[in-house]
Amino acid sequence: MEESLKKVEIKEQKRENPLINIAANIIIPVTILNKTEHFPGGENKAVLALVVALAFPLCYGLWDYFKNSRTNYFSILGLVNTLITGFFAIAQLEGMWFAIKEAAFPLILGIACYASSIMNKPFIKTFLGDSGLLKMNLIKSKVEERGTQKELFNVFKKANNLFSLSFFISAILNFVLALYIFKPLSNDLSKEQKAIELNSQISAMTWQGMIVITVPLMLFMGLMLYTLFKGLQSTTGLTQEELVNV
């Protein structure tokens, strides 16, 4: 009974509308930042537009946290990223500062993911086990019968390292993209004009950066899942259908 309740809880936590996620984190902030010139507030309209734009991903992240009543480290990093973006923009920092920030977050995720392999607790194994996607009890039973526990760990470790590599690639791409987008602001511009231009640069980085992160993640996720299931089938003798909870 308790196990059934846990499965129901996991399903409830995973019920997230991806359209709402994308709207709150990308579409709405990008639209607001691109419309900075139409905001009221005189010389402070760029700051007002920035605060309103960043409020959406910030509030969405907090709502998701309290709704699921669990610590989601990806969401926490996202919230921190949003706050730092706001601080940098209000301080009117340029170029290299944003490039370092944009590279830092996927780099931190990649290091954390890779470190979990070194500590013999691959993140992928924990994630897939907690999500209920894989029949972990059946897998454990089969590898004990076949004596392939070490091989199973290596399967998860290899898949985990592929996943961490996607973050490292995203960090490099984000850094290059940020240097390209965040051009130095002309000294001929007024303070208000600089703020508006910076908002436009943040807008471009928001949606283009999402693509830069998503594409390698999807490619490596596909490669990781292929490697993972091929290894699981080899170490357990189970078919893909038998490995997955449907």
C-alpha positions in Angstrom: 0.0 0.0 0.0 2.8 2.4 1.0 4.7 1.6 -2.3 1.5 2.4 -4.3 1.1 5.7 -2.5 4.7 6.6 -3.4 4.1 5.8 -7.1 1.0 8.0 -7.0 3.0 10.8 -5.4 5.7 10.6 -8.0 3.1 10.8 -10.8 1.6 13.8 -9.2 4.9 15.6 -8.9 5.7 14.9 -12.5 2.5 16.3 -13.9 3.9 19.5 -15.3 2.6 21.3 -18.3 5.6 21.9 -20.6 3.8 24.8 -22.3 3.4 26.6 -19.0 7.1 26.0 -18.2 8.3 27.3 -21.5 5.9 30.3 -21.3 7.0 31.3 -17.8 10.7 30.8 -18.4 11.1 31.9 -22.0 8.2 33.3 -24.0 6.8 35.8 -21.4 10.2 37.2 -20.2 11.5 37.5 -23.8 8.4 39.3 -24.9 8.5 41.7 -22.0 12.2 42.5 -22.4 11.6 43.2 -26.1 8.9 45.6 -25.3 11.0 47.6 -22.8 10.5 50.9 -24.7 6.7 50.7 -24.2 6.9 50.4 -20.4 6.0 53.4 -18.1 8.5 54.7 -15.6 10.6 57.2 -17.5 14.3 56.6 -17.0 13.5 53.5 -14.8 11.3 51.7 -17.4 14.2 49.4 -18.3 14.6 48.3 -14.7 10.8 47.9 -14.3 10.6 45.8 -17.4 13.5 43.6 -16.2 12.0 43.1 -12.8 8.6 42.1 -14.3 10.3 39.8 -16.8 12.4 38.0 -14.2 9.4 37.7 -11.8 7.8 35.1 -14.1 10.6 32.4 -13.9 11.2 33.3 -10.3 7.6 32.9 -9.2 7.2 29.8 -11.4 10.2 28.2 -9.8 8.9 29.0 -6.3 5.5 27.7 -7.1 6.9 24.4 -8.5 9.0 24.0 -5.3 6.1 24.5 -2.9 3.8 22.4 -5.0 6.0 19.4 -5.0 7.3 19.9 -1.5 10.7 18.6 -2.4 14.1 20.0 -3.2 14.8 20.3 -6.9 18.4 21.3 -7.3 17.9 22.1 -11.0 15.1 24.5 -10.1 17.2 26.1 -7.3 20.0 26.7 -9.8 17.5 28.2 -12.2 16.3 30.6 -9.5 19.8 31.6 -8.5 20.6 32.2 -12.2 17.6 34.4 -12.6 18.5 36.5 -9.5 22.1 36.9 -10.7 20.9 38.0 -14.2 18.8 40.7 -12.5 21.7 41.9 -10.4 24.0 42.0 -13.3 21.5 43.9 -15.4 20.6 46.5 -12.7 24.4 47.0 -12.1 24.7 47.3 -15.9 27.5 44.9 -16.2 28.4 43.8 -19.7 30.0 41.2 -21.9 32.4 38.9 -20.0 30.3 39.0 -16.8 27.3 37.5 -18.5 29.4 35.1 -20.5 30.9 33.7 -17.3 27.5 33.4 -15.6 25.9 31.7 -18.6 28.8 29.2 -18.7 28.9 28.7 -14.9 25.5 27.1 -14.4 25.7 24.2 -16.9 29.4 23.8 -15.8 28.2 23.4 -12.2 25.6 20.9 -13.2 28.1 18.9 -15.3 30.6 18.8 -12.4 27.9 17.7 -9.9 26.7 15.0 -12.3 30.3 13.7 -12.9 31.1 13.9 -9.2 28.2 11.6 -8.5 30.0 8.9 -10.6 33.2 9.4 -8.7 31.3 9.0 -5.4 29.8 5.7 -6.7 26.3 7.3 -6.7 25.6 8.0 -10.4 22.9 10.7 -10.6 21.2 8.9 -13.5 20.7 5.7 -11.4 19.2 7.8 -8.6 17.0 9.8 -10.9 15.6 6.9 -12.9 15.1 4.9 -9.8 13.2 7.7 -7.9 11.2 8.5 -11.0 9.8 5.0 -11.2 10.7 4.7 -14.9 12.8 1.6 -14.4 11.9 -1.6 -12.5 14.9 -1.2 -10.1 13.9 -4.1 -7.8 13.6 -6.5 -10.8 16.9 -5.2 -12.2 18.6 -5.7 -8.9 17.2 -9.2 -8.5 18.4 -10.2 -12.0 21.9 -9.0 -11.7 22.2 -10.8 -8.3 21.2 -14.0 -10.0 23.7 -13.5 -12.9 26.5 -12.0 -10.7 26.7 -8.9 -12.9 26.5 -6.2 -10.2 29.8 -4.6 -11.2 28.8 -4.6 -14.8 25.5 -2.9 -13.9 27.3 -0.2 -12.0 29.6 0.5 -15.0 26.5 0.7 -17.2 25.0 3.5 -15.0 28.4 5.2 -14.6 29.0 5.3 -18.4 25.5 6.7 -19.0 26.0 9.2 -16.3 29.3 10.4 -17.7 27.6 10.9 -21.1 24.9 13.0 -19.4 27.5 15.2 -17.6 29.4 15.7 -20.9 26.3 17.3 -22.4 26.5 20.0 -19.6 30.1 20.7 -20.3 29.4 21.2 -24.0 26.5 23.4 -23.2 28.8 25.5 -20.9 31.3 26.1 -23.7 28.5 26.9 -26.2 26.8 29.3 -23.8 30.1 31.1 -23.1 30.7 31.6 -26.8 27.1 32.6 -27.5 27.1 35.1 -24.6 30.3 36.8 -25.9 28.6 37.1 -29.3 25.3 38.5 -27.9 26.5 40.8 -25.1 28.3 43.4 -27.2 29.9 46.4 -25.4 27.4 49.3 -25.0 28.3 52.5 -26.8 29.3 55.4 -24.5 27.2 57.6 -26.7 24.0 56.0 -25.4 22.3 57.4 -22.4 21.9 55.4 -19.2 18.2 54.6 -20.1 19.2 53.6 -23.7 22.0 51.3 -22.3 19.5 49.7 -20.0 17.0 49.1 -22.9 19.8 47.7 -25.1 21.0 45.4 -22.3 17.4 44.1 -21.8 17.4 43.3 -25.5 20.6 41.4 -25.2 19.3 39.4 -22.1 16.1 38.6 -24.2 18.2 37.2 -27.0 20.4 35.2 -24.6 17.3 33.8 -22.9 15.8 32.1 -26.0 19.0 31.4 -27.9 20.7 30.0 -24.7 17.8 27.7 -24.2 18.3 26.2 -27.6 22.1 25.9 -27.0 21.4 23.9 -23.9 18.5 21.9 -25.1 20.0 20.6 -28.4 23.1 18.9 -26.9 21.1 17.7 -24.0 18.6 16.0 -26.3 21.4 14.5 -28.4 23.3 13.1 -25.5 20.1 12.0 -23.7 19.3 9.9 -26.7 22.8 8.5 -26.8 22.8 8.0 -23.0 19.4 6.1 -23.1 20.6 3.9 -26.0 23.8 3.1 -24.1 21.9 2.6 -20.8 19.2 0.2 -22.2 21.7 -1.8 -24.2 23.8 -2.2 -21.1 20.8 -3.1 -18.9 19.6 -5.7 -21.3 23.1 -7.2 -21.4 23.5 -7.4 -17.6 20.0 -8.5 -16.7 18.9 -10.5 -19.7 15.6 -8.6 -19.7 14.0 -6.9 -22.7 13.5 -3.2 -22.9 9.7 -3.7 -22.3 10.5 -5.7 -19.2 12.9 -3.0 -17.8 10.4 -0.2 -18.0 7.3 0.6 -15.9 4.5 1.3 -18.3 
